[in-house]
Amino acid sequence: MRDVTLWKNVGVATVALAAALAAMPARAQTAPADDQQTANEDIVVTGSRIRRSPLDQDKPVVTVDEAAIARTGLSSVADVLQRLPSAGGGLNTKVNNAGNIGGPPDGTGVSSGSAEIDLRYLAAKRTLVLVDGLRYVNGTAAGGIPASVDLNALPTSMIERIEVLQSGASPLYGTDAVAGVVNIITKQAQQGLRASAQFGTYRQGDGHTQTYEASYGIQSPDTGTSLVFGGYYTKQEGVSTADRSISLFPTPGATSCAAGGCSSAIPNGRYDVLGQSLTLVAPVIGRKPVYPTDFRAYSSANDSFNFAPYNYLLTPSERYGGFVNFKQEIGENINMRAKVVANHRQSTTEAAFLPLFVGPDAGNGNLLDTISIDATNPYNPFGVTLSSGANGTPANYSTVRRRFVEAGQRVFSQTVDTFSATLTFDGSFDIGDHKWFWDVNGVYGVNDAHQLFTGNVNAANLARALGPVSACTGACVPFNIFGGAGSVTQAMLDYVTFDEKDKSNQRLWDFTANLSGELFDLPAGPVGVAIGYEHRDQHASYDPDPIIVAGLGADVPTSPARGGFNVDEVYGELRIPLLSNTPSSTRSSSAARRAIRTIRRSAATPPSRPPGCGSRSPTCSSAAAMPRACAHRASANSMPARRGSTRRSTIPAPARPAARSRPTRPSEPIASRTAFPPVAAMPSRPAASSASSRRATPR
């Protein structure tokens, strides 16, 4: 691979392949190599509950085995799966902007550090991810309540192969299998130790990735006991957009902001006041600016802020986890199986310095839109109160836009823990000459995520610090929004900023029972049938920081959400062979599924507001009542930093109307959303892990 200068692999019993093969796509196979000796045996193949030979498959199933995964040199399952032709993208290690990609308007925000698989561009929530044919708990990253499994929560050391059904299978698996099914098969049997280590880097000397995996298996034919356990550790360092020429500006390959996409929130401030659009000639430190001496006309072409170098091309993360697979024969044809999986992730994403927008046309949808800057504020150079119009007086300014460089870059740190436990009893029995198979399964899973965002602004404190100096008492320090870069003191920062703490949680209880076998023989072969029952209980919660809930952050307000559902489903599948021993064998297959669902919603979850309706707008109950400042921004999508924004959700549900789309800032084009660099910017390499980042634009 061109961009890899160092690639070391060591192993006991297994060794990863050389770096020259690291850029090769994952190889699709009709059957994994380890199963060639059992190719003629009837087994359960993803896409059907009726056992059959894996070579007798009438649906488009692609299998990626452990050896193919090792050849890629990638340590993230999502990065491997997204190389398949049927994959339509999804969050991965190169996404630093989960707000616009992982947080759609229906409220199922995925947020930072997560990784998904999206088949056929139908969205990740319509691709069902199974582990050993059973459901796995959905992931979170304190950014909402997503409807998809976080593939970064699955230890790579436990994977034997991955089967990808590239067609819909809702009658068999449920309505969330519209796009297809990804079935991750774990190691069920192993003898002795298997271990590997790998290291990868770019020729630029960054993006170092190291992965260590080990598993150990014990087999006892005399007692019918099988035990496989293992663990892994992966650390991926980030790659900054500032370190690649193609990503130095919002428009890939550009050399200046003249190409567009830069931000109107600049370090020296843009002041649309008294019918003028102004900025400072130079920062004013230690005194109040003088109007008009210290000001000049604002020029979008010359003054816009380039936020692009302050983001990640490759997001850093650290993951470790382990698994235990246990099987015990408890009768001649009865087995007990147990599996426990645990995973821990710490990831970090960054964005440029906070773009602070204040004023009636700021479009935040919260208190920041109503702030008036009082004439007595010791740093107000205009001699009059800049009124937002919220108190009934005519508005005499539009917005004050200030890039908050003194507070440093926005940093979002996620800590995510995932746990899953499975217990299965399975067996077989004979009815005449036909063998029948049964299994009963119980699954419990929980995903718990916490996120810390440093550098947010408390709008209530800012309003007090910009208001009448007589009201700024106690801990309040008058705020200097007019002095430009470097004019905000530490005391001012301490009063108006806060660390935002968000959390989310998902829990899964799942019980399934399946029975399959052959009813009778026809001239063309036996008639196969499968029936089953599933009871699933899912619950989720999302708790943003109380300051955000109150609408006092520098973001569109969002509210906590919690709820869940119970679903009871029964299915049936029938397979009838019609012709055999012909050039083209013919069979008829059909399946049906019936679901009864009970949805629970928390009474504490408030009704949804339209975009732009913050806590200050109790009468904003329809699009027609939307504040005028929001109307001209409804089509863009460059709002700063909020993973869920106005979105509220219980458990993932059908998409909500497009009217819930997040409002966006004027003068900050959609080009600022760029999250996926062109292929030339980040060639494939033997590095792994993490994915995604924050909920909003990387400005």
N, C-alpha and C positions, 0 to 999 in steps of 0.2 A: 504494500500500500504506500502511496507516494508520501503521505504526511506523517508517517510513523517512523521514527528513527530508533526507537527502543521497544522491544517486545520480548519479554522473558516469560517463559512458562516452565514451571517445575511441577512434578506430580508424583504421587505414589499410586501405582496401578493404572492411573489415567493421566495423560498429558495433553494439554491443549495444543492445537496445531500452530504452525509458524505464522509470522506476521504477513507473509505474502498471500495467505489465504484469508486474512482477516476481513478484507473488503468484499468477499464473496457473499451473495445473498444466501439466506437460509434455504437449503435444498428441500424441495417438496418430494415426498415419497408416498407411494400407495400403501406401504406397510413398513413399520420400523424394522431395522436390521435384527434387533433382538427377537423379533417375533417370526422370523422367516421359517423357523423350524415348526411353528404352529400355524402356518398360513392356511392349512386346510381345516383347522379346528373351528367350530362354531363359537364365536365370542360376541360380546356386545360392541358394536361399532357405532360411534357417534352419529346420530341421525336416525337411529331406529332402536326400539327396545327389544326387538326380536333378534335372537342370536343367529348369526350367520357366519360364513367364511369371510374374512376380510378382503378376499379377492373377488367376492360376489357383492360388490357395493354399487348401488345404482344412484348414489348421491355424490356430489362433488366434495369429497373429504380429502384435505391435504394433511399429511402427517410430517411434523418436524421433530426429529429425534434428538437425543442428547448429543450425539456426535455432530449433527448439523449445527446445533446451537453453539457447540464449542468452536467450530470452524469460523464462526462470525467474529469471535473475540469479544462479543458484547455480553455484559453482565446484567442487562435489563431485559426482561422477557418482552416488554412492549417494543423495545428497539428491534428485537428479532422479528416479532410478528408483523410489525409495520413494514417490513420488506416484502411481504407477500403481495402479489398483484391485486388481490381482492381487498387489501387493507386501504381504508380511506383516510388514514391519518389518526388523529387523536393526540392527546397530550403525550409528550415524551421528554427526553433529556435536553432537547433544544428549545423548549418553550419557557420563556421567562415572562409570559404575559397571559396567565390563565384567565383573567377577567373577561376578555373578549372571546376567548376560544373555549375555555372550560366552564364559563358561567353564562349559559344561554338565558334568554328572557323568561323561561319557565321556572326559574328559581333553583335549578339543580346545579348549583355552583360547585365545581370540583376544587379549584384553587391550586395552590402552589405545591410543587414537588410530586404530584400524582402522575400516573401513567395509565393510558387506556388503549383499547383496541376498538377501532371503528371499521366495521366491514361494509363495503359498498357505499360509503358516504351516507349512511342512514343514521348516523350518530351512535356514540358509544353506548348510550342507554338502551339501544335496540339490539345490541350484541350481547348475548348471554354468555357469561364466563362461568364454567363449572370446574370443579376440582374432583377428579375421580367420578365424574358423572353427577356430582351433587353441588348444590348451590354454595356460594361463598359470600361472606358478608361484604356489603358495599363499602367503599372507601370514603374517607373525608380528609380534609386538611384545614378545618376550621374556616371553610369558605362557603358553607351552605350544606345542602343535603343532596348529594349526587345520587344518580341511579345506576352507577357503574362501579365495577370492581377496580380497585387500584392495584395494578399488576406489580407495582413496586412493593406490595405487601406480601408477595409470594417468594419464599426463599428459593433461589435458583438451584441450590444443591439438592432439592428434593424432586426435581423434575426428571422423569424418564423420557417422556415424549409429550408432544402437544398435537391434538387432533383439531382441525379447523373445518367445521361444516360451513360451506360457503353459500348455503341457501337457507331460507327461512324454515323454521321448524316449530312454529307456535303450537300446532296440535299436540306435539309430544312434550315440549318443554315449557310452554306458557307464552304469554303475549310479549314478553321482553326478548324473545328469540326471533323477532321479525327479520333481522338482517342476517342472522346466522348464529352459530354456537362455537365457542372456543372451549375445548375440554382439555384441561391440564392433568395428565396422568402422572401420578407420583410413583416413586420407587417402592415396590411391594416386596421385593426379595433381593437380597444381596449377600454375598459371602465375603467377609473380610473388609479391608479398608480401601477406600478410594479418596484421593485428595488431589487438589490442584491449586496452583497459584499463578497469577498473571499480573503483568504491569504494562500499561500503555501510556503513551504521551504523544503530543504533537511535535513537529519539528521546530515550532516556535518556542518550545520549552514550557508549555502550559497544558492545562487540562489533564494532569496526571490522574490515572485511574488504577487502583489496585484492588484485586479480588482474591479472596482465599475461600476455598470450599473443601469440605470433608464430610464423608458419610461412612458409616460402619454397619455391616450386616451380620446377623447371626442366624443360622438355619439349624433346626433340630428335627430331622425327619422322624426320629423315634417318638418325640412328644407332639409333633405337628405344630411346632412353634416357629414363627418367623418374626424377626425384629430388625428394623432398619432405622437408624437415627443419624442425624447429621446437623451441620450448621454452616453458616457462611458469614463473611464480612466483606463489605464493599465500601470503598471511599472514592468519591469522584470530586476532583477539584474543578472550580469554575473556569470558564474562558470569558473574558470581558469583551464587549463590543468595541472597546477602545483599542484592542490589540489586533483588529483586522480592518484593513482599509475599506472593505466592502460595506462595513457596518458602522462607519464613523458618522454617518448622517442618516436621518430617517428614510430618505430615498436611497436604496442600495446603490453603492458605487458613486454617489454624489460627492462633490468636493466643497460644497457650501450650502447654506440654507436657501439659496436662490432656487434650488430645485424643488423646494416646497417641503412641507411636513414638519417644520420647526414650530416652536411654541411661542405664543404671545406673552406668556408669563416669564418675565426676564428678571435677572438679579437686580438691576437698577430700577425696575418697576415700569409698568405702563399705566398711565393715569388718564382715563377717559372722563374728564371733569370739566364742568363749566363750558360744555360745547367744544372742547379741544381734546386731542389725543397727544399726550406728552410723555416724555421720559427725561431722566436726568442727563445732564452733560457728563457728569462724573459722580461717583459716590460722594455723599456729604457725611462726614464722620464728626461726631462731637458737637454738632450744632443743628439748629433747624434750617432746612433748605430755604432759600430765598426765591420767591416767585416774582418775576419770570426769569431772573438772572441764572439760576441753576438748572433751568429746564430748556428743552428744545422739543421740536415735533418728533413724534414716534414714527419710525420707518420700519414697516414689516420686513422689507428686503434686507435691511442692514442690522436691525436690532433683535430679530427673533432669536430665541434660545435653542441651541442644539442639545437636546436631551439624550440623543442616541448613544453617546459614549459611556453612559452611566448604567448600562444594562448588561445582562449576561447573554452570551451566545450558547453557552453550556452551563447549566445550573449546578452548583455544588450540592452534594448530599452525602450522607453517611448512613449506611444501613447494615443491620445485622439481625440474624434470626436463626431459628432452628426448627426441626421437625422430628417427630417420632411416629413410625408406622409399625403397628403390632398386629399379628394374625395368630390365632390359636384355633386349631381343629378341636371341636368339642363333641364331635360325633362322626359317624361314618360319612355323612354328607352334609354336615353343618359346620360353619365357620363363624368365628367372632373376629371382627376387625375393629381396631381403634386407631385414630390418627389425631395428633395434636400438632398445631402449627402456631408459631409465635414470631412476630417480626416487629422491629423498632426502626423508625426512620427519623433522622434529623436533617432538615434541608433549609436552605437559605436562598432568598431571591432579593434583588435590589432594584430600585428605580431611581430616577433622578430626584434632585431636591424637590420638595413639595411645591407644587404650583398653587399659590394661595390666591383665590379669586374672591373679591368682596364687592358687593353692590347689587343693585336691583336687576342688572342684566348678567350677573355671574352664573345664574342657573344651577346653583348647588341644590336647590330644593330644601334648604334649611335656614337656620338663623343667619348665616353669612350673607344671604341675599337681602337682609333687612337692616344691616348695620349702617348707621350714620356716623360719620367721623366729625366729632364736635369741633367747633371753632376754638374751644379752650384746650384742646389737646396740644401739648407743648411742641409737637412736631408738625402740626398742620400749617403749611406755608400759604394757604389761600385766603386766610382771613375770614372765612365764612364756614358755617357748618355744611359739610357735604351730605345732603339728605338723600336717603334711599326712597323716600316717599311713603315708607311704611307707617309713619305717624300722622299721615294726612297732609303734610306739607308737600309741595311739588318737589319731585326728584330733580336734583341739579347735577347729578353725576351718574355715569353708567356703571363702570367697573374700575376698581383698582386691582391690578394684577402684579403679583410680586413672587418671584422665585425665591423660596425660603432657603437660601444657601447656608445661612448661619446655623441651621438645625442639622446640617449634614444630609447625606443621602437617606432616602427611605429604605429601611431594611426590614424584611419580613422573615421571621424564623419560625419554622414549623417543627413540632414534635408529634409524631404519630405512632401509636401502638395498635397492633392488630393481633387478635387471638382467635383461633378456631379449633373446635374439638368435634370429632365425628365418631359415632359408634354404629357399627353395622353387624347384623346377623344375616347370613345368606346360606343357601343350600340348594339341594336338588332332590327330586324324587321321580320315580317312573310310573307312568300310567300306560300299561300295555307295552308296546314297543317304543313309546315316545317319552322323552325326558322333559321334565318341567323344572324351571328354575324360579327361585323366589329370593327376595331380599327385603329387609326392613332396616331403615336408616334414620338416625337422629343427628342433627347438625346444630351446633351452637356457635355463633360468631359475634365478636364485638370489635368495633373500631373506634378509637378515641383519639381526638386530635386537638392540639392547642397551637395557637399562633400568636406571636408577639410582633407588633408593628411599632417601631420606634420612630418618633418624629411627627405624630399627628398633632393637629391644632384643636384646642378646646374653643369652640366658637363663642360660648358665653363669656369666657375670660377675655377673649380677644375683643368682643364688643364692649366690655367694661373698660378695657385698657385704651380703646380708641374713642370712648365717649367722653362726657364731661369730666374734667379733671377732678371736680369736687366729688364725683361718685367713685373715683378710683382710690379706695382706701384699703387699709389693712395690708394684705399681701399683694394687692394690685400694684403693678408698675406700668405707667403710661407707655404705650407701644409706639415705636417709630416705624411706620410703614412707608414713609416717604424718603428715607435717607439713602436707599440703595444698598448694595452689597457691603456687608461689614458694619452696618449701622445698628443692627439689633444686638443688644448686650446680652450677657448671660442671664442677668436678672429678668430681662424681658422674656427670654426663652423659657426660663423656669416657670414663669407664670402662665404662659399661653399654650405650652406644649404638654403632651402626656403620652404615655406608652399604652397603646391600644392592645387589649387582650381579648381574643375571641376563642371560642371552643365549639366543637361539634362532636356528635356521637351517633353511631349506628349500631343496632343490635339485630341479630337474626336467630330465630328458632325455626327449624324446618324438620318435618317428619314426612317420610315417604315410604310407601310399600309397593312393591312391584311383583308381578307374576307373569311369566312368559313360558311358552312351550308350543307343542304341535298338537293340533286337534285330530287330524286324520290325514291319510295319504290320498293324493290325486295322481293320475298318470304322469303328470309333470313334476310331482314332488309333494312334500307335506305342506299342509296349510298351517301357517304360523300365526300366533296370536299373542298379544301382550296387553295387560290391563294394569292399572295402578291408581294409587290415591296419594295426594299430597296435602298436607296442612302446613301453612307457612305463616309465621307471625313476625312482622318487621316493625321496628320502632326506631325513630330518629329524632334528634334534637339539634338545634343550632342556636347558640347563645353569643351574639356579638357583645362587644364591650358596652356597659351601661351608658357611657357617654355617647356612643354611636346610636344606641336605641333612642336616646333623648333627642337625637337630631342635632347634637352639638359638636360633631366632628367636622373635619374639612372634606366631608363626603356626602353623597346622597344618603339620607337616613335609611336604615334598615331595622327590622324588628326580629325578635327571637321567634323561632318556630319549633314546634314539636308535634308529633303525631305518629300515626302508624296505621297498619291494617292487618287483618286476618284474612286469609284466603284458603278455601277448601276446594280442591280440584280433583276431578277424576278423568282418566283418559282411557282410550282403547285404540289398539292398532291391529290391523288384519293384513296378512300377506298371503295372496293366493297365486300359486304358479299356474300359468295357463298353457305354456308351450315349453318343451325342453328338447334337447338333442336336435336343435335346428341352428342354422347360422346365427340367428338372433333369438335368444331365449326371451320369452315374454312372461311378465308377471304383473299382477295388479296389487297395489298397496294403497291403503287408506288409513287415516287416523283421525280421531276426534277428541276434543277436550272440553270439559265443562267446568266453569269456575263460579264460585259464590264468594263474593268479597265483601268484607265489612271494613269500612274506613273509620279511623278514629282521628279526630282533630282536636287540638288543644284549644280550650276556650280562651286561653290567654293570648293566642295569636290574633293580632288585630287584622281587620280587613285590609286588602291591598289598596294602595294608593296609586293613582296614575303617575307616570314619570314626572318628576319635578315637584311633586306634592310632598313637602316636608312637614315636620311637626308644627311649623308655623302656619300651616294652611288647612285648618280644620274644615273649611268649606270647600276644599278642593276635592270634590267627589266625582268628578267626571273630567273628560278631556277638555270640555268646554270651559271648565273652571280653572284650567291650568294657568299658572302665572304667565303673564305675557313674556317674561324673560326666557321662558322655556320653549316657546312656540317655534322660534327660528332654529332651535338646536336639536329638534327631535330626530333628524335624519342622520346626523353624524354619530361617531362612536368613539370619542377620545376623552371621555371623562377620566379624571385621575382616580386612581387607587381605591376601588372597593370591590371586594369579591362578589358579594351578593347584591350590593346596591339596594335598589328598591325592591328586590325580589324577596318574596316570602314563600316558603314552601313547607308542606309537611313531608310525607314520603313522596318520592318521584311520582308524578301524575302526568296526564296528558298535557301537552304544551299549552301554555296560556296565550291569550291574544297578543299580537305583535305590539299593541299599545303599551305593553310593559317594558319595552326596550328602554335601556338606560339613556337619560339625556346626556348631551355632550357639550363640550365647550366650544364656543365660536373661535375661529382663528386657529384651531388646533386640528388639522385635517386628519382623516382616517388613516393616512399614511403613517401616523405615529403608532399604529397598532402593530407594526411589523414585528413578528415573533419568530417566524421560520426563516432563517437566512437561506439564500440560494445555495444549491448543492456545492458550488465552488467555494463558498465561504467556510463550510464545515464538512470536509470530506469524511467518509466513513472511516472508522478506526476501531481498534480494540479497546474501547473505553465503554463505560457502562453507566447505568443507574439513573436515578432520579428522573425528574422531568419537570416541566412546567414551572410556574411561579405564581405570580400574583394575579389578582383579579382584574386589574385594569391596565390602561396603557402604560408603556414603559417610559413615561415622560419624566 
